[in-house]
Amino acid sequence: MLARLFAYAAACAFLPTIMAAQDTTRTKRDTITPSPARLRAITITTTPVERTEPLTVITVNQQQLQMSPANSPWELLRQTAGLEAHEQGQGPGFASDLSVRGFSSDHSTDIALYIDGVPINEPVNGHAEGYNDVNLLFPDIITGVDVVHGPTSALYGNFAFSGVVNVRTLDHYDGYQLQATAGSFGNGGGSAIVGFHDLHSGGVLAIQGTREDGFRTHSENQYGHIHAMGYVDLSTRTHMHFGAEGYLTSYDSPGFLDSSLYNSKTYNFVSNFGDGGYKRHAMEHVSLQTFLTNNLQWRTTVYADQGTWNFWLSSPPGLGGLTEGTGEETHEYNGRYGFGANTALTYGRHGIDITLGAETRYDWSHYGNWAESSTGFRQDSAPLILAEPARQTSAGIYLQTGFDVSKYARLDLGGRIDQLSTSVRQPRSDSTGALMVNELYDSQHSKGVFSPKVGALVKPFVDLGLSGLGFFVNVSRGFRQTDGVVTDPTLPFIFVWDYETGIKFERGPFGIDASLFRMDVNNEQSFDPVLQRSIGGGESRRNGLDVQAHARIIPGLTASTDFTILHGFYTHFVDPDDGVDYTSTPIFNTSKYVGSAALDISIPKQIWTARIGTTFNGPYTPFEEKGVLRPGYALFNVEGSVRMYKLTYLSVGVRNLLDTRYRELESGAQVTPGQLQTAYVTVRYDGLWH
């Protein structure tokens, strides 16, 4: 597996690296100094969001990530950031659903993901527009994560609809680290990190390989990852970052269960052993940051990405019958590449931040979807969708400003203009609807959008010694491209207006952010992952409360929680295929509340640390089941680590400690069961260069 991973990474190294990453937050005033130097490990591509900004953000540090017994990047974000997750159970490489504020988000398309400033969502993907491959995350090298709720910043464009996940990774390492892990259900793997760091340069190389049998029959998978990153100070005022990420995986898919099988705990029933597939994904970037003056910074990032995805999946009832997988499979293939660039000027001085930037992106995708004959095994039969190829070019300009009106208030104003052009070459259809693969035609369409952003933070009690208390408001507009543009470029955008108001308080060991929000969506679109089709086109509303709080109880003992309470419903929504009216009913694939809570223990001068946590989901509304509300649940997770000898550490973790039964996903009475109690043991050695 690792040999294949290195071969793939080496091949990617020769691909042109001419894309640019979205710089995900403005450079803060305290990073602009009279003597520019290396400011922090990751300043060039992305910096953490500050609490003084009038928005809702959850910040996750490296220790929280390392102390969470997660079996996937999805589970890691669920445990540490309180995100709603609905794993589809199809194996790594098949993106599942992450949801912020009740957006059902087929394959997380309503959330924009950035890794070191590089956008990861995949445009012109026929399976789901904006397909969000969170599997690219390499947990061992993540140094921090920001989860921004709402489309509140002009720095983000397409797919920054319900929010943004902004990930920062290692760019250097002082020494080396070796790690081996074993766990339940045949889980086993290892990783290695090696790097260096001096006054003006640094770098890191990390590799990882894992395999597991899975807790259900026919769910074996293998996974490999590589991370390479470095920086160099070209002068006292100019710094360069460069890096690459890549992963490969192959997996078997156990498929969905119907409700009767799930209720009888018959988890190992598999009706089609042909399901499964593989995924390859890589991205590279180079970033340059220059201080033109002490208060003016210019930064530019270019990036490239490549991917191949091939899988087979049975879907009821049209293809699979009443029992999932007894009929035909669908076969999907997506080969793609892309590149882009982002450049921006930032001015910061005396309570003023101004960022003016521009970005562009090009994506090329060859997508195919075929129906397989009922007697075949992984044999293509009738083509359902063929895009040969689909292309999308996008460009945007943005302005984000923030300035202190006085010591009592700060105002943020911004906006962006985006233009997208999509073209597709595809076969014509005959009178029966069948594709004529030898008769191709081209279609193309362009459209633009303006996204204003306004926010304010007021601190009325500064003179009373409560400088850590503030009240904020936000009004913003977000957008994303509709599913199906890979066959119909004329499809319009989906828009959301976000209105929110909240409170921020930070004093000593205690902090809390709480906000009330309302999000109105037009051209609402939902997705049925079993029937593999988009439905709707109406309107919806999400009202709710976001809360993030933390408290240091005593030195070394910290409690924290992140949760969202939601009332989401369709204001007008009729299924165009069967005419069912879902108006006023709860939004598919979302829970009434969702969140996480944890107690982190790291006593000074002790050789051990521990984390006790829970993730919880309220009553859940399945896809395509009008009036059905499944019960909520809570999962408990624990992990402890102890230094055994000098630089050697032993960690033991248990996910789903109480072995709770729960539905990860449900649609049309078909269920993906949640993972059973799972234990992990990890041995880590941290070495230092002498």
CORNORDA-V506881 format. One record per pair of residues at least 4 apart in sequence whose ideal C-beta (glycine too) atoms are under 6 Angstrom apart, sorted by the first residue. I is the first residue (numbers start at 1). J is the second residue. D is the distance in Angstrom with one decimal. If there is no record, write none. Layout:
i,j,d
I,J,D
I,J,D
This chain:
i,j,d
1,209,5.0
1,222,5.5
1,224,4.9
2,209,5.1
5,224,3.8
5,226,5.6
5,248,5.8
8,248,5.7
9,226,4.8
9,246,4.9
12,246,5.9
12,282,4.2
15,304,6.0
17,284,4.5
17,304,4.8
18,302,5.4
18,339,5.0
19,302,5.2
19,303,3.4
19,304,4.5
19,339,3.5
19,340,4.1
20,301,4.5
20,302,4.4
20,303,5.7
20,340,5.0
20,341,2.9
20,342,4.0
21,117,3.6
21,118,4.0
21,285,5.3
21,301,3.8
21,303,4.9
21,342,5.7
22,114,5.9
22,117,5.9
22,119,5.4
22,342,5.3
23,117,5.2
23,299,5.9
23,342,6.0
23,344,5.8
24,46,4.7
24,114,5.0
24,117,5.7
24,166,4.5
25,47,5.3
25,49,5.5
26,346,5.7
26,353,5.4
26,355,4.6
26,400,6.0
27,31,5.3
27,297,5.5
27,346,4.8
29,348,4.4
31,39,4.8
32,295,5.5
32,348,5.0
34,294,5.2
36,236,5.8
36,237,4.6
36,291,4.0
38,233,5.7
39,43,4.5
41,171,5.2
42,168,4.9
43,47,5.9
44,239,5.8
44,241,4.4
44,287,4.5
44,289,4.4
45,116,4.5
45,117,3.8
45,241,5.7
45,287,4.9
46,116,5.9
46,117,4.6
46,168,5.6
48,146,6.0
49,53,6.0
49,57,4.6
49,146,4.9
54,412,5.8
54,455,3.8
54,456,5.8
54,457,4.1
54,472,3.7
54,474,6.0
55,152,4.3
56,149,4.1
56,515,4.8
56,546,5.0
57,146,5.6
57,148,5.0
58,81,4.9
58,147,4.3
58,548,5.4
58,562,5.1
59,146,5.5
60,64,5.2
60,80,4.6
60,81,5.5
60,145,4.3
61,144,5.8
62,143,5.0
64,80,5.0
65,142,5.5
67,611,3.9
67,639,5.2
68,76,5.9
68,79,4.4
68,80,5.5
69,637,5.3
69,639,4.7
69,653,2.9
69,655,4.6
69,680,5.5
70,75,3.9
70,76,3.9
70,79,5.6
71,75,5.5
73,134,4.7
73,137,4.0
74,85,4.9
74,87,5.8
74,96,5.5
76,139,5.7
77,81,5.1
77,83,5.0
78,83,5.5
78,85,4.3
78,615,5.3
79,596,5.9
79,613,5.9
79,615,5.7
81,147,4.7
82,562,3.4
82,563,5.5
82,595,4.1
82,596,4.1
83,98,5.3
84,99,4.0
84,591,5.9
84,594,4.1
85,98,5.5
86,97,4.2
86,664,5.7
86,665,4.4
87,96,4.4
87,664,4.6
88,96,4.8
88,665,5.5
88,672,5.7
89,672,4.0
90,94,3.6
90,253,4.8
91,221,4.9
91,251,2.8
91,253,5.6
92,135,5.2
92,221,5.5
92,223,5.2
92,249,4.6
92,251,5.9
93,135,5.9
93,249,4.5
93,279,3.0
95,107,4.2
95,131,5.9
95,132,5.7
95,133,5.5
97,105,5.4
98,108,4.2
98,111,5.7
99,103,5.5
99,105,4.9
100,111,5.9
100,149,5.9
100,162,4.3
100,163,4.0
101,162,5.3
101,542,5.6
102,542,4.7
102,566,4.4
102,568,3.8
102,587,5.7
102,590,4.3
103,110,4.0
103,162,3.9
104,526,5.5
104,588,5.2
104,589,3.8
104,590,5.9
105,109,5.8
105,110,4.0
106,128,4.9
106,527,3.6
107,128,4.3
107,131,5.0
107,132,5.9
108,132,3.6
109,128,5.2
109,130,3.7
110,161,4.4
110,162,4.4
111,162,5.9
111,163,5.5
111,165,5.9
112,156,5.4
112,159,4.3
112,160,3.9
112,164,4.7
113,120,4.3
113,132,5.4
113,165,4.9
114,119,5.8
114,166,5.1
115,120,5.9
115,167,4.7
116,169,5.6
117,301,5.6
118,283,5.7
118,285,5.1
118,303,4.7
121,130,4.4
121,132,5.2
121,159,4.5
122,131,4.3
123,363,4.7
123,392,4.7
124,363,5.6
124,365,4.3
124,390,4.0
124,392,4.8
124,486,5.2
125,131,4.1
125,334,6.0
126,367,3.7
126,385,5.5
126,387,6.0
126,486,4.2
127,131,5.9
127,332,6.0
128,483,5.9
129,481,5.1
129,483,4.7
129,485,5.6
130,159,4.5
130,480,6.0
133,281,5.8
136,245,5.8
136,247,5.9
136,281,5.6
138,225,4.7
138,227,5.0
140,191,5.3
141,169,5.0
141,170,4.5
141,206,5.1
141,227,4.9
142,167,6.0
142,169,5.8
143,168,5.0
143,170,5.9
144,168,4.7
145,167,5.4
146,166,4.3
147,165,5.5
148,163,5.4
148,164,4.3
149,163,4.9
149,546,5.7
150,498,4.5
151,160,5.4
151,476,5.0
151,478,2.6
151,498,5.6
152,474,5.2
152,476,4.9
154,398,4.5
154,400,4.4
154,414,3.4
154,415,5.5
154,416,4.7
154,453,4.9
155,400,5.7
156,160,3.4
156,164,5.3
157,396,5.1
157,418,5.1
158,480,5.8
159,480,4.9
160,164,5.1
160,478,5.9
161,478,4.8
161,480,4.5
161,496,5.9
170,204,4.9
171,229,4.5
171,231,5.2
172,195,5.3
172,197,4.2
172,202,2.9
172,203,5.8
172,204,5.4
173,193,5.5
173,195,2.9
173,204,4.2
174,197,4.9
175,687,5.1
175,688,4.2
175,689,5.4
176,194,4.3
176,687,4.5
177,193,4.3
177,686,5.2
178,192,5.5
178,685,4.7
179,191,4.8
179,684,4.5
180,190,4.6
180,683,5.3
181,189,5.2
181,682,4.5
182,188,5.0
182,681,5.5
183,187,3.6
183,679,5.8
183,680,3.9
184,678,4.5
184,679,5.2
185,212,5.8
185,213,5.3
185,214,5.7
185,215,4.8
186,212,5.2
186,213,3.3
187,212,4.1
189,209,5.6
189,210,3.1
191,208,4.0
192,207,5.5
193,206,4.3
194,205,5.5
195,203,5.6
195,204,3.4
196,203,6.0
197,202,3.9
200,233,4.1
201,232,4.4
202,231,5.7
203,230,3.4
204,229,5.3
205,228,5.2
206,227,4.3
207,226,5.2
208,225,4.4
209,224,4.7
210,223,4.9
211,222,4.6
213,220,5.2
214,219,2.8
214,220,6.0
215,675,5.6
215,676,5.1
216,254,4.3
216,267,5.2
216,268,5.9
217,268,4.1
217,270,5.2
218,252,4.8
218,254,4.8
218,270,4.6
218,273,5.8
219,252,6.0
219,254,4.6
220,252,5.1
221,251,3.7
222,250,5.5
223,249,4.5
224,248,5.3
225,247,4.4
226,246,4.9
227,245,5.7
228,243,6.0
228,244,4.9
229,243,3.8
230,242,5.7
231,241,4.9
232,240,5.4
233,239,5.3
234,238,4.3
234,240,5.8
237,291,4.4
238,290,4.6
239,289,4.9
240,288,5.3
241,287,4.2
242,286,4.7
243,285,5.9
244,284,4.4
245,283,5.3
246,282,3.7
247,281,5.7
248,280,4.9
249,279,5.4
250,278,4.2
251,276,5.5
252,276,4.0
253,275,3.8
253,276,4.7
254,270,5.4
255,275,5.4
255,314,5.8
255,324,5.1
255,325,5.0
256,324,4.5
256,670,4.0
256,672,5.9
257,261,4.2
257,262,4.7
257,671,5.0
258,669,6.0
258,670,5.9
259,263,6.0
259,669,4.7
261,266,4.4
261,269,5.3
262,671,4.3
262,673,5.9
267,673,5.6
271,323,5.4
271,324,5.6
271,325,3.5
271,326,5.2
272,314,4.5
272,325,3.1
274,312,5.4
274,329,5.6
274,377,5.2
274,378,5.3
275,312,5.3
275,313,5.6
275,314,5.7
277,310,5.3
277,311,2.6
278,310,5.8
279,309,4.8
280,308,4.6
281,307,4.4
282,306,5.2
283,305,3.9
284,304,5.2
285,301,6.0
285,303,3.9
286,302,5.5
287,301,4.2
288,300,5.2
289,299,4.5
290,298,5.0
291,297,5.4
292,296,4.5
292,298,5.7
295,347,5.9
295,348,6.0
295,349,4.4
296,347,5.3
297,346,4.7
298,345,5.4
299,344,5.9
300,343,4.3
301,342,5.1
302,341,4.9
303,340,6.0
304,339,4.5
305,338,5.4
306,337,4.7
307,336,5.1
308,335,5.0
309,334,4.5
310,333,5.1
311,332,5.8
312,329,4.8
312,331,5.3
312,378,5.6
313,330,5.7
314,320,4.6
314,324,5.9
314,325,3.5
314,329,5.0
315,319,5.1
315,320,5.5
315,530,5.4
315,532,5.3
316,320,3.6
316,321,6.0
316,324,5.0
319,327,5.4
319,328,4.5
320,324,4.8
320,325,5.1
320,327,5.0
321,326,4.4
321,327,4.7
324,670,5.7
327,374,5.5
328,371,5.5
328,372,5.1
328,374,5.4
329,372,4.4
331,370,4.6
331,372,5.9
331,380,5.6
332,369,5.1
333,368,4.7
334,367,4.9
335,366,4.7
336,365,4.3
337,364,5.6
338,362,5.9
338,363,3.9
339,362,5.9
340,360,5.9
340,361,3.6
341,360,5.7
342,359,4.1
344,355,5.5
344,357,3.0
345,356,5.3
346,355,4.6
347,354,4.6
348,353,4.9
351,403,5.9
351,404,3.4
352,403,4.5
353,402,4.5
354,401,4.9
355,400,4.7
356,399,5.4
357,398,5.4
358,397,4.8
359,396,5.4
360,395,4.5
361,394,4.9
362,393,5.2
363,392,4.9
364,389,5.7
364,391,5.4
365,389,5.8
365,390,4.8
366,389,4.5
367,387,4.5
367,486,5.7
368,386,5.2
369,384,4.6
369,385,4.1
370,380,4.2
370,383,5.2
371,381,5.4
371,382,4.7
371,384,5.7
372,376,5.2
372,379,5.8
372,381,5.2
373,381,4.4
383,435,4.8
386,426,5.7
386,427,5.6
387,424,5.4
387,426,5.5
387,486,4.9
388,425,5.3
390,424,4.6
390,486,4.7
391,423,5.0
392,422,4.7
393,421,4.9
394,420,4.7
395,419,5.4
396,416,5.5
396,418,4.1
397,417,5.6
398,416,3.6
399,414,5.7
400,414,4.0
401,413,5.1
402,412,4.5
404,410,5.2
405,409,4.4
405,411,5.5
407,462,5.6
408,459,5.5
409,458,4.8
410,457,4.6
411,456,5.1
412,455,4.1
413,454,5.9
414,453,4.2
415,452,4.5
415,453,6.0
416,451,5.1
417,450,5.4
418,449,5.2
419,448,4.4
421,446,4.1
422,485,5.5
422,489,4.0
423,444,4.0
424,443,5.4
424,489,5.8
425,440,5.4
425,442,5.2
427,435,4.3
427,436,5.3
427,437,5.0
427,440,5.7
428,436,5.2
428,439,4.6
428,441,5.9
429,433,5.4
429,435,5.9
430,434,5.2
430,436,5.7
443,489,5.6
445,489,3.8
445,490,4.6
449,479,5.2
449,493,5.8
451,477,4.9
452,477,5.9
453,476,4.5
454,475,5.0
455,474,4.4
456,473,5.5
457,470,5.0
457,472,4.5
458,471,5.0
459,470,4.5
461,466,3.9
461,469,5.6
462,467,5.1
468,505,5.8
468,506,4.1
468,507,4.4
469,505,5.0
470,504,4.6
471,503,5.6
472,502,5.5
473,501,4.7
474,500,4.8
475,499,5.6
476,498,4.9
477,497,5.5
478,496,4.9
479,493,4.6
479,495,5.3
480,494,5.5
481,485,5.4
482,491,4.4
482,494,5.8
482,525,5.9
483,534,4.5
484,488,5.6
484,491,5.5
484,534,6.0
485,489,5.7
485,491,5.0
492,523,5.9
494,523,4.7
494,525,5.9
495,522,5.5
496,519,5.4
496,521,4.8
497,520,4.9
498,519,5.0
499,518,4.8
500,515,5.0
500,517,4.0
501,516,5.7
502,514,5.5
502,515,2.9
503,514,5.4
504,513,5.2
505,512,5.2
506,511,4.2
509,551,6.0
509,552,3.5
510,551,4.8
511,550,5.4
512,549,4.2
513,548,4.5
514,547,4.8
515,546,4.9
516,545,5.7
517,544,5.6
518,543,5.2
519,542,4.5
520,541,5.4
521,540,4.7
522,539,5.2
524,536,5.3
524,538,5.0
524,539,5.6
524,540,4.5
525,534,5.5
525,536,5.3
526,535,5.5
526,536,5.0
526,588,5.0
527,534,5.3
528,533,5.7
528,623,5.2
528,624,5.4
528,667,5.8
529,667,5.7
530,667,4.4
530,668,5.1
530,670,5.0
535,575,5.1
536,573,5.4
538,572,4.3
538,573,3.7
539,571,4.6
539,572,4.8
540,570,4.9
540,571,5.9
540,587,5.9
541,571,5.4
542,568,4.2
543,567,4.7
544,564,5.7
544,565,5.6
544,566,4.2
545,565,4.5
546,564,5.3
547,563,5.6
548,562,4.9
549,561,5.5
550,560,4.1
551,559,5.2
552,558,5.1
553,557,4.6
555,604,6.0
556,602,5.0
556,603,3.9
556,604,5.5
557,601,5.7
558,600,4.7
559,599,5.3
560,598,5.5
561,597,4.1
562,595,5.6
562,596,5.7
563,595,2.5
564,594,5.7
565,593,4.7
566,592,6.0
568,587,4.2
568,590,5.7
569,584,5.9
569,586,5.7
570,582,4.9
570,583,5.6
570,585,6.0
572,583,5.3
573,582,4.4
573,583,5.7
574,581,5.1
575,580,4.6
586,621,4.2
588,621,5.9
588,623,4.7
589,623,5.5
591,617,4.4
591,618,4.6
591,620,4.8
592,618,3.7
592,619,5.0
593,618,3.8
594,617,5.2
595,616,6.0
596,615,4.7
597,614,5.4
598,611,5.9
598,613,3.7
599,612,4.7
600,611,5.2
601,610,4.4
602,609,4.6
607,642,5.8
607,643,4.2
608,642,4.3
609,641,5.1
610,640,4.2
611,639,5.2
612,638,5.2
613,637,4.9
614,634,5.4
614,636,5.0
615,635,5.1
616,634,4.1
617,632,5.3
617,633,5.9
618,632,4.2
619,629,4.8
619,632,5.1
620,630,4.5
622,628,5.7
622,666,3.8
622,667,5.8
623,667,3.5
624,667,5.7
624,668,4.9
630,663,5.9
633,660,5.7
633,662,4.2
635,656,5.0
635,660,5.8
636,657,4.3
636,658,5.6
637,655,5.1
638,654,5.4
638,657,5.8
639,653,3.5
640,652,5.8
641,649,5.6
641,651,4.2
642,650,5.6
643,649,5.4
644,648,4.9
644,650,5.2
647,685,6.0
647,686,4.6
648,685,5.2
649,684,4.6
650,683,5.8
651,682,4.3
652,681,5.5
653,680,4.7
654,679,4.9
655,678,4.6
656,660,5.9
656,677,4.9
659,676,5.8
659,677,4.0
662,674,4.1
663,671,5.4
664,672,4.5
664,674,4.8
665,672,4.3
666,671,5.0
